[in-house]
């Protein structure tokens, strides 16, 4: 039987950002903040689209 290597719980963070700037402790905080904002925006957009889809379906029935 082959021995399995233990898996790491979290991937290693890169030392630099995509822009080439060195990472700092604030990158994680602000990254999560902007990611959460983008996720809320996407959920809001889906909700608005659902409302308009329902409205359009109801108008097509008449």
mmCIF file of the N, C-alpha and C atoms, coordinates in Angstrom:
data_MODEL
# 
_entry.id   MODEL 
# 
loop_
_atom_site.group_PDB 
_atom_site.id 
_atom_site.type_symbol 
_atom_site.label_atom_id 
_atom_site.label_alt_id 
_atom_site.label_comp_id 
_atom_site.label_asym_id 
_atom_site.label_entity_id 
_atom_site.label_seq_id 
_atom_site.pdbx_PDB_ins_code 
_atom_site.Cartn_x 
_atom_site.Cartn_y 
_atom_site.Cartn_z 
_atom_site.occupancy 
_atom_site.B_iso_or_equiv 
_atom_site.pdbx_formal_charge 
_atom_site.auth_seq_id 
_atom_site.auth_comp_id 
_atom_site.auth_asym_id 
_atom_site.auth_atom_id 
_atom_site.pdbx_PDB_model_num 
ATOM 1   N N  . UNK A 1 1  ? 0.831   -1.209 0.000   1.00 0.00 ? 1  UNK A N  1 
ATOM 2   C CA . UNK A 1 1  ? 0.000   0.000  0.000   1.00 0.00 ? 1  UNK A CA 1 
ATOM 3   C C  . UNK A 1 1  ? 0.868   1.261  0.000   1.00 0.00 ? 1  UNK A C  1 
ATOM 4   N N  . UNK A 1 2  ? 0.382   2.268  -0.719  1.00 0.00 ? 2  UNK A N  1 
ATOM 5   C CA . UNK A 1 2  ? 1.114   3.536  -0.794  1.00 0.00 ? 2  UNK A CA 1 
ATOM 6   C C  . UNK A 1 2  ? 0.737   4.411  0.390   1.00 0.00 ? 2  UNK A C  1 
ATOM 7   N N  . UNK A 1 3  ? 1.727   5.112  0.905   1.00 0.00 ? 3  UNK A N  1 
ATOM 8   C CA . UNK A 1 3  ? 1.435   6.046  1.989   1.00 0.00 ? 3  UNK A CA 1 
ATOM 9   C C  . UNK A 1 3  ? 1.008   7.373  1.386   1.00 0.00 ? 3  UNK A C  1 
ATOM 10  N N  . UNK A 1 4  ? -0.019  7.953  1.964   1.00 0.00 ? 4  UNK A N  1 
ATOM 11  C CA . UNK A 1 4  ? -0.517  9.230  1.461   1.00 0.00 ? 4  UNK A CA 1 
ATOM 12  C C  . UNK A 1 4  ? 0.135   10.374 2.226   1.00 0.00 ? 4  UNK A C  1 
ATOM 13  N N  . UNK A 1 5  ? 0.458   11.398 1.504   1.00 0.00 ? 5  UNK A N  1 
ATOM 14  C CA . UNK A 1 5  ? 1.019   12.587 2.128   1.00 0.00 ? 5  UNK A CA 1 
ATOM 15  C C  . UNK A 1 5  ? -0.113  13.362 2.801   1.00 0.00 ? 5  UNK A C  1 
ATOM 16  N N  . UNK A 1 6  ? 0.109   13.903 3.985   1.00 0.00 ? 6  UNK A N  1 
ATOM 17  C CA . UNK A 1 6  ? -0.959  14.710 4.609   1.00 0.00 ? 6  UNK A CA 1 
ATOM 18  C C  . UNK A 1 6  ? -1.217  15.961 3.775   1.00 0.00 ? 6  UNK A C  1 
ATOM 19  N N  . UNK A 1 7  ? -2.474  16.264 3.602   1.00 0.00 ? 7  UNK A N  1 
ATOM 20  C CA . UNK A 1 7  ? -2.830  17.431 2.808   1.00 0.00 ? 7  UNK A CA 1 
ATOM 21  C C  . UNK A 1 7  ? -2.745  18.677 3.672   1.00 0.00 ? 7  UNK A C  1 
ATOM 22  N N  . UNK A 1 8  ? -2.313  19.754 3.054   1.00 0.00 ? 8  UNK A N  1 
ATOM 23  C CA . UNK A 1 8  ? -2.246  21.018 3.778   1.00 0.00 ? 8  UNK A CA 1 
ATOM 24  C C  . UNK A 1 8  ? -3.655  21.579 3.891   1.00 0.00 ? 8  UNK A C  1 
ATOM 25  N N  . UNK A 1 9  ? -3.963  22.206 5.023   1.00 0.00 ? 9  UNK A N  1 
ATOM 26  C CA . UNK A 1 9  ? -5.311  22.717 5.240   1.00 0.00 ? 9  UNK A CA 1 
ATOM 27  C C  . UNK A 1 9  ? -5.583  23.981 4.424   1.00 0.00 ? 9  UNK A C  1 
ATOM 28  N N  . UNK A 1 10 ? -4.574  24.786 4.177   1.00 0.00 ? 10 UNK A N  1 
ATOM 29  C CA . UNK A 1 10 ? -4.768  26.007 3.400   1.00 0.00 ? 10 UNK A CA 1 
ATOM 30  C C  . UNK A 1 10 ? -3.620  26.152 2.408   1.00 0.00 ? 10 UNK A C  1 
ATOM 31  N N  . UNK A 1 11 ? -3.935  26.628 1.204   1.00 0.00 ? 11 UNK A N  1 
ATOM 32  C CA . UNK A 1 11 ? -2.851  26.831 0.235   1.00 0.00 ? 11 UNK A CA 1 
ATOM 33  C C  . UNK A 1 11 ? -1.929  27.964 0.678   1.00 0.00 ? 11 UNK A C  1 
ATOM 34  N N  . UNK A 1 12 ? -0.692  27.890 0.253   1.00 0.00 ? 12 UNK A N  1 
ATOM 35  C CA . UNK A 1 12 ? 0.300   28.906 0.609   1.00 0.00 ? 12 UNK A CA 1 
ATOM 36  C C  . UNK A 1 12 ? -0.049  30.218 -0.092  1.00 0.00 ? 12 UNK A C  1 
ATOM 37  N N  . UNK A 1 13 ? -0.026  31.325 0.649   1.00 0.00 ? 13 UNK A N  1 
ATOM 38  C CA . UNK A 1 13 ? -0.310  32.634 0.074   1.00 0.00 ? 13 UNK A CA 1 
ATOM 39  C C  . UNK A 1 13 ? 0.896   33.097 -0.741  1.00 0.00 ? 13 UNK A C  1 
ATOM 40  N N  . UNK A 1 14 ? 0.669   33.683 -1.915  1.00 0.00 ? 14 UNK A N  1 
ATOM 41  C CA . UNK A 1 14 ? 1.798   34.218 -2.679  1.00 0.00 ? 14 UNK A CA 1 
ATOM 42  C C  . UNK A 1 14 ? 2.414   35.412 -1.953  1.00 0.00 ? 14 UNK A C  1 
ATOM 43  N N  . UNK A 1 15 ? 3.690   35.645 -2.186  1.00 0.00 ? 15 UNK A N  1 
ATOM 44  C CA . UNK A 1 15 ? 4.400   36.735 -1.516  1.00 0.00 ? 15 UNK A CA 1 
ATOM 45  C C  . UNK A 1 15 ? 4.123   38.085 -2.161  1.00 0.00 ? 15 UNK A C  1 
ATOM 46  N N  . UNK A 1 16 ? 3.631   38.075 -3.401  1.00 0.00 ? 16 UNK A N  1 
ATOM 47  C CA . UNK A 1 16 ? 3.321   39.327 -4.083  1.00 0.00 ? 16 UNK A CA 1 
ATOM 48  C C  . UNK A 1 16 ? 1.906   39.266 -4.644  1.00 0.00 ? 16 UNK A C  1 
ATOM 49  N N  . UNK A 1 17 ? 1.339   40.431 -4.863  1.00 0.00 ? 17 UNK A N  1 
ATOM 50  C CA . UNK A 1 17 ? 0.029   40.543 -5.494  1.00 0.00 ? 17 UNK A CA 1 
ATOM 51  C C  . UNK A 1 17 ? 0.195   40.427 -7.002  1.00 0.00 ? 17 UNK A C  1 
ATOM 52  N N  . UNK A 1 18 ? -0.912  40.249 -7.738  1.00 0.00 ? 18 UNK A N  1 
ATOM 53  C CA . UNK A 1 18 ? -0.798  40.187 -9.205  1.00 0.00 ? 18 UNK A CA 1 
ATOM 54  C C  . UNK A 1 18 ? -0.135  41.422 -9.808  1.00 0.00 ? 18 UNK A C  1 
ATOM 55  N N  . UNK A 1 19 ? -0.246  42.568 -9.126  1.00 0.00 ? 19 UNK A N  1 
ATOM 56  C CA . UNK A 1 19 ? 0.381   43.792 -9.632  1.00 0.00 ? 19 UNK A CA 1 
ATOM 57  C C  . UNK A 1 19 ? 1.886   43.798 -9.419  1.00 0.00 ? 19 UNK A C  1 
ATOM 58  N N  . UNK A 1 20 ? 2.392   42.847 -8.612  1.00 0.00 ? 20 UNK A N  1 
ATOM 59  C CA . UNK A 1 20 ? 3.814   42.797 -8.322  1.00 0.00 ? 20 UNK A CA 1 
ATOM 60  C C  . UNK A 1 20 ? 4.163   43.437 -6.988  1.00 0.00 ? 20 UNK A C  1 
ATOM 61  N N  . UNK A 1 21 ? 3.196   44.125 -6.386  1.00 0.00 ? 21 UNK A N  1 
ATOM 62  C CA . UNK A 1 21 ? 3.418   44.766 -5.088  1.00 0.00 ? 21 UNK A CA 1 
ATOM 63  C C  . UNK A 1 21 ? 3.501   43.692 -4.007  1.00 0.00 ? 21 UNK A C  1 
ATOM 64  N N  . UNK A 1 22 ? 4.419   43.824 -3.052  1.00 0.00 ? 22 UNK A N  1 
ATOM 65  C CA . UNK A 1 22 ? 4.493   42.829 -1.963  1.00 0.00 ? 22 UNK A CA 1 
ATOM 66  C C  . UNK A 1 22 ? 3.192   42.794 -1.160  1.00 0.00 ? 22 UNK A C  1 
ATOM 67  N N  . UNK A 1 23 ? 2.819   41.608 -0.702  1.00 0.00 ? 23 UNK A N  1 
ATOM 68  C CA . UNK A 1 23 ? 1.601   41.461 0.100   1.00 0.00 ? 23 UNK A CA 1 
ATOM 69  C C  . UNK A 1 23 ? 1.813   42.054 1.488   1.00 0.00 ? 23 UNK A C  1 
ATOM 70  N N  . UNK A 1 24 ? 0.719   42.524 2.090   1.00 0.00 ? 24 UNK A N  1 
ATOM 71  C CA . UNK A 1 24 ? 0.760   42.992 3.473   1.00 0.00 ? 24 UNK A CA 1 
ATOM 72  C C  . UNK A 1 24 ? -0.482  42.466 4.195   1.00 0.00 ? 24 UNK A C  1 
ATOM 73  N N  . UNK A 1 25 ? -0.549  42.610 5.518   1.00 0.00 ? 25 UNK A N  1 
ATOM 74  C CA . UNK A 1 25 ? -1.682  42.040 6.268   1.00 0.00 ? 25 UNK A CA 1 
ATOM 75  C C  . UNK A 1 25 ? -3.044  42.606 5.866   1.00 0.00 ? 25 UNK A C  1 
ATOM 76  N N  . UNK A 1 26 ? -3.080  43.804 5.309   1.00 0.00 ? 26 UNK A N  1 
ATOM 77  C CA . UNK A 1 26 ? -4.351  44.409 4.937   1.00 0.00 ? 26 UNK A CA 1 
ATOM 78  C C  . UNK A 1 26 ? -4.939  43.808 3.664   1.00 0.00 ? 26 UNK A C  1 
ATOM 79  N N  . UNK A 1 27 ? -4.117  43.145 2.862   1.00 0.00 ? 27 UNK A N  1 
ATOM 80  C CA . UNK A 1 27 ? -4.606  42.553 1.617   1.00 0.00 ? 27 UNK A CA 1 
ATOM 81  C C  . UNK A 1 27 ? -5.732  41.561 1.877   1.00 0.00 ? 27 UNK A C  1 
ATOM 82  N N  . UNK A 1 28 ? -5.581  40.724 2.891   1.00 0.00 ? 28 UNK A N  1 
ATOM 83  C CA . UNK A 1 28 ? -6.610  39.739 3.186   1.00 0.00 ? 28 UNK A CA 1 
ATOM 84  C C  . UNK A 1 28 ? -7.888  40.401 3.670   1.00 0.00 ? 28 UNK A C  1 
ATOM 85  N N  . UNK A 1 29 ? -7.757  41.404 4.526   1.00 0.00 ? 29 UNK A N  1 
ATOM 86  C CA . UNK A 1 29 ? -8.939  42.086 5.070   1.00 0.00 ? 29 UNK A CA 1 
ATOM 87  C C  . UNK A 1 29 ? -9.716  42.770 3.956   1.00 0.00 ? 29 UNK A C  1 
ATOM 88  N N  . UNK A 1 30 ? -9.031  43.592 3.165   1.00 0.00 ? 30 UNK A N  1 
ATOM 89  C CA . UNK A 1 30 ? -9.715  44.333 2.122   1.00 0.00 ? 30 UNK A CA 1 
ATOM 90  C C  . UNK A 1 30 ? -10.157 43.428 0.984   1.00 0.00 ? 30 UNK A C  1 
ATOM 91  N N  . UNK A 1 31 ? -9.390  42.387 0.717   1.00 0.00 ? 31 UNK A N  1 
ATOM 92  C CA . UNK A 1 31 ? -9.790  41.436 -0.315  1.00 0.00 ? 31 UNK A CA 1 
ATOM 93  C C  . UNK A 1 31 ? -11.111 40.782 0.028   1.00 0.00 ? 31 UNK A C  1 
ATOM 94  N N  . UNK A 1 32 ? -11.259 40.366 1.284   1.00 0.00 ? 32 UNK A N  1 
ATOM 95  C CA . UNK A 1 32 ? -12.518 39.755 1.725   1.00 0.00 ? 32 UNK A CA 1 
ATOM 96  C C  . UNK A 1 32 ? -13.650 40.769 1.683   1.00 0.00 ? 32 UNK A C  1 
ATOM 97  N N  . UNK A 1 33 ? -13.359 42.021 2.046   1.00 0.00 ? 33 UNK A N  1 
ATOM 98  C CA . UNK A 1 33 ? -14.392 43.054 2.046   1.00 0.00 ? 33 UNK A CA 1 
ATOM 99  C C  . UNK A 1 33 ? -14.924 43.274 0.626   1.00 0.00 ? 33 UNK A C  1 
ATOM 100 N N  . UNK A 1 34 ? -14.031 43.401 -0.341  1.00 0.00 ? 34 UNK A N  1 
ATOM 101 C CA . UNK A 1 34 ? -14.467 43.633 -1.715  1.00 0.00 ? 34 UNK A CA 1 
ATOM 102 C C  . UNK A 1 34 ? -15.135 42.397 -2.293  1.00 0.00 ? 34 UNK A C  1 
ATOM 103 N N  . UNK A 1 35 ? -14.655 41.213 -1.917  1.00 0.00 ? 35 UNK A N  1 
ATOM 104 C CA . UNK A 1 35 ? -15.262 39.972 -2.393  1.00 0.00 ? 35 UNK A CA 1 
ATOM 105 C C  . UNK A 1 35 ? -16.696 39.861 -1.880  1.00 0.00 ? 35 UNK A C  1 
ATOM 106 N N  . UNK A 1 36 ? -16.916 40.216 -0.617  1.00 0.00 ? 36 UNK A N  1 
ATOM 107 C CA . UNK A 1 36 ? -18.259 40.182 -0.039  1.00 0.00 ? 36 UNK A CA 1 
ATOM 108 C C  . UNK A 1 36 ? -19.165 41.177 -0.743  1.00 0.00 ? 36 UNK A C  1 
ATOM 109 N N  . UNK A 1 37 ? -18.660 42.362 -1.034  1.00 0.00 ? 37 UNK A N  1 
ATOM 110 C CA . UNK A 1 37 ? -19.449 43.368 -1.749  1.00 0.00 ? 37 UNK A CA 1 
ATOM 111 C C  . UNK A 1 37 ? -19.836 42.896 -3.133  1.00 0.00 ? 37 UNK A C  1 
ATOM 112 N N  . UNK A 1 38 ? -18.921 42.266 -3.827  1.00 0.00 ? 38 UNK A N  1 
ATOM 113 C CA . UNK A 1 38 ? -19.216 41.754 -5.167  1.00 0.00 ? 38 UNK A CA 1 
ATOM 114 C C  . UNK A 1 38 ? -20.252 40.638 -5.096  1.00 0.00 ? 38 UNK A C  1 
ATOM 115 N N  . UNK A 1 39 ? -20.156 39.797 -4.079  1.00 0.00 ? 39 UNK A N  1 
ATOM 116 C CA . UNK A 1 39 ? -21.117 38.705 -3.920  1.00 0.00 ? 39 UNK A CA 1 
ATOM 117 C C  . UNK A 1 39 ? -22.508 39.273 -3.638  1.00 0.00 ? 39 UNK A C  1 
ATOM 118 N N  . UNK A 1 40 ? -22.610 40.284 -2.791  1.00 0.00 ? 40 UNK A N  1 
ATOM 119 C CA . UNK A 1 40 ? -23.903 40.903 -2.506  1.00 0.00 ? 40 UNK A CA 1 
ATOM 120 C C  . UNK A 1 40 ? -24.480 41.543 -3.759  1.00 0.00 ? 40 UNK A C  1 
ATOM 121 N N  . UNK A 1 41 ? -23.636 42.187 -4.557  1.00 0.00 ? 41 UNK A N  1 
ATOM 122 C CA . UNK A 1 41 ? -24.096 42.805 -5.799  1.00 0.00 ? 41 UNK A CA 1 
ATOM 123 C C  . UNK A 1 41 ? -24.669 41.759 -6.738  1.00 0.00 ? 41 UNK A C  1 
ATOM 124 N N  . UNK A 1 42 ? -23.974 40.616 -6.862  1.00 0.00 ? 42 UNK A N  1 
ATOM 125 C CA . UNK A 1 42 ? -24.448 39.547 -7.735  1.00 0.00 ? 42 UNK A CA 1 
ATOM 126 C C  . UNK A 1 42 ? -25.779 38.986 -7.252  1.00 0.00 ? 42 UNK A C  1 
ATOM 127 N N  . UNK A 1 43 ? -25.918 38.798 -5.936  1.00 0.00 ? 43 UNK A N  1 
ATOM 128 C CA . UNK A 1 43 ? -27.173 38.289 -5.381  1.00 0.00 ? 43 UNK A CA 1 
ATOM 129 C C  . UNK A 1 43 ? -28.303 39.287 -5.602  1.00 0.00 ? 43 UNK A C  1 
ATOM 130 N N  . UNK A 1 44 ? -28.030 40.573 -5.439  1.00 0.00 ? 44 UNK A N  1 
ATOM 131 C CA . UNK A 1 44 ? -29.031 41.610 -5.667  1.00 0.00 ? 44 UNK A CA 1 
ATOM 132 C C  . UNK A 1 44 ? -29.477 41.600 -7.125  1.00 0.00 ? 44 UNK A C  1 
ATOM 133 N N  . UNK A 1 45 ? -28.513 41.491 -8.041  1.00 0.00 ? 45 UNK A N  1 
ATOM 134 C CA . UNK A 1 45 ? -28.841 41.474 -9.461  1.00 0.00 ? 45 UNK A CA 1 
ATOM 135 C C  . UNK A 1 45 ? -29.712 40.271 -9.801  1.00 0.00 ? 45 UNK A C  1 
ATOM 136 N N  . UNK A 1 46 ? -29.399 39.106 -9.251  1.00 0.00 ? 46 UNK A N  1 
ATOM 137 C CA . UNK A 1 46 ? -30.214 37.917 -9.494  1.00 0.00 ? 46 UNK A CA 1 
ATOM 138 C C  . UNK A 1 46 ? -31.630 38.120 -8.974  1.00 0.00 ? 46 UNK A C  1 
ATOM 139 N N  . UNK A 1 47 ? -31.758 38.744 -7.807  1.00 0.00 ? 47 UNK A N  1 
ATOM 140 C CA . UNK A 1 47 ? -33.077 39.004 -7.240  1.00 0.00 ? 47 UNK A CA 1 
ATOM 141 C C  . UNK A 1 47 ? -33.891 39.934 -8.116  1.00 0.00 ? 47 UNK A C  1 
ATOM 142 N N  . UNK A 1 48 ? -33.274 41.010 -8.602  1.00 0.00 ? 48 UNK A N  1 
ATOM 143 C CA . UNK A 1 48 ? -33.970 41.955 -9.475  1.00 0.00 ? 48 UNK A CA 1 
ATOM 144 C C  . UNK A 1 48 ? -34.373 41.270 -10.781 1.00 0.00 ? 48 UNK A C  1 
ATOM 145 N N  . UNK A 1 49 ? -33.482 40.456 -11.341 1.00 0.00 ? 49 UNK A N  1 
ATOM 146 C CA . UNK A 1 49 ? -33.813 39.738 -12.574 1.00 0.00 ? 49 UNK A CA 1 
ATOM 147 C C  . UNK A 1 49 ? -34.986 38.789 -12.351 1.00 0.00 ? 49 UNK A C  1 
ATOM 148 N N  . UNK A 1 50 ? -35.032 38.139 -11.200 1.00 0.00 ? 50 UNK A N  1 
ATOM 149 C CA . UNK A 1 50 ? -36.133 37.233 -10.889 1.00 0.00 ? 50 UNK A CA 1 
ATOM 150 C C  . UNK A 1 50 ? -37.450 37.993 -10.823 1.00 0.00 ? 50 UNK A C  1 
ATOM 151 N N  . UNK A 1 51 ? -37.438 39.163 -10.202 1.00 0.00 ? 51 UNK A N  1 
ATOM 152 C CA . UNK A 1 51 ? -38.657 39.975 -10.108 1.00 0.00 ? 51 UNK A CA 1 
ATOM 153 C C  . UNK A 1 51 ? -39.150 40.347 -11.499 1.00 0.00 ? 51 UNK A C  1 
ATOM 154 N N  . UNK A 1 52 ? -38.256 40.809 -12.367 1.00 0.00 ? 52 UNK A N  1 
ATOM 155 C CA . UNK A 1 52 ? -38.664 41.207 -13.711 1.00 0.00 ? 52 UNK A CA 1 
ATOM 156 C C  . UNK A 1 52 ? -39.111 40.012 -14.545 1.00 0.00 ? 52 UNK A C  1 
ATOM 157 N N  . UNK A 1 53 ? -38.464 38.854 -14.359 1.00 0.00 ? 53 UNK A N  1 
ATOM 158 C CA . UNK A 1 53 ? -38.895 37.644 -15.071 1.00 0.00 ? 53 UNK A CA 1 
ATOM 159 C C  . UNK A 1 53 ? -40.306 37.253 -14.659 1.00 0.00 ? 53 UNK A C  1 
ATOM 160 N N  . UNK A 1 54 ? -40.598 37.310 -13.365 1.00 0.00 ? 54 UNK A N  1 
ATOM 161 C CA . UNK A 1 54 ? -41.942 36.984 -12.890 1.00 0.00 ? 54 UNK A CA 1 
ATOM 162 C C  . UNK A 1 54 ? -42.955 37.985 -13.421 1.00 0.00 ? 54 UNK A C  1 
ATOM 163 N N  . UNK A 1 55 ? -42.610 39.256 -13.408 1.00 0.00 ? 55 UNK A N  1 
ATOM 164 C CA . UNK A 1 55 ? -43.498 40.293 -13.920 1.00 0.00 ? 55 UNK A CA 1 
ATOM 165 C C  . UNK A 1 55 ? -43.791 40.061 -15.398 1.00 0.00 ? 55 UNK A C  1 
ATOM 166 N N  . UNK A 1 56 ? -42.743 39.754 -16.163 1.00 0.00 ? 56 UNK A N  1 
ATOM 167 C CA . UNK A 1 56 ? -42.916 39.526 -17.597 1.00 0.00 ? 56 UNK A CA 1 
ATOM 168 C C  . UNK A 1 56 ? -43.800 38.310 -17.849 1.00 0.00 ? 56 UNK A C  1 
ATOM 169 N N  . UNK A 1 57 ? -43.600 37.225 -17.090 1.00 0.00 ? 57 UNK A N  1 
ATOM 170 C CA . UNK A 1 57 ? -44.429 36.023 -17.253 1.00 0.00 ? 57 UNK A CA 1 
ATOM 171 C C  . UNK A 1 57 ? -45.891 36.332 -16.953 1.00 0.00 ? 57 UNK A C  1 
ATOM 172 N N  . UNK A 1 58 ? -46.132 37.112 -15.895 1.00 0.00 ? 58 UNK A N  1 
ATOM 173 C CA . UNK A 1 58 ? -47.508 37.470 -15.551 1.00 0.00 ? 58 UNK A CA 1 
ATOM 174 C C  . UNK A 1 58 ? -48.134 38.344 -16.630 1.00 0.00 ? 58 UNK A C  1 
ATOM 175 N N  . UNK A 1 59 ? -47.360 39.236 -17.223 1.00 0.00 ? 59 UNK A N  1 
ATOM 176 C CA . UNK A 1 59 ? -47.894 40.084 -18.292 1.00 0.00 ? 59 UNK A CA 1 
ATOM 177 C C  . UNK A 1 59 ? -48.185 39.264 -19.544 1.00 0.00 ? 59 UNK A C  1 
ATOM 178 N N  . UNK A 1 60 ? -47.388 38.234 -19.818 1.00 0.00 ? 60 UNK A N  1 
ATOM 179 C CA . UNK A 1 60 ? -47.611 37.389 -20.991 1.00 0.00 ? 60 UNK A CA 1 
ATOM 180 C C  . UNK A 1 60 ? -48.883 36.567 -20.856 1.00 0.00 ? 60 UNK A C  1 
ATOM 181 N N  . UNK A 1 61 ? -49.299 36.293 -19.635 1.00 0.00 ? 61 UNK A N  1 
ATOM 182 C CA . UNK A 1 61 ? -50.516 35.507 -19.409 1.00 0.00 ? 61 UNK A CA 1 
ATOM 183 C C  . UNK A 1 61 ? -51.768 36.298 -19.759 1.00 0.00 ? 61 UNK A C  1 
ATOM 184 N N  . UNK A 1 62 ? -51.688 37.603 -19.716 1.00 0.00 ? 62 UNK A N  1 
ATOM 185 C CA . UNK A 1 62 ? -52.881 38.433 -19.947 1.00 0.00 ? 62 UNK A CA 1 
ATOM 186 C C  . UNK A 1 62 ? -53.147 38.633 -21.398 1.00 0.00 ? 62 UNK A C  1 
# 
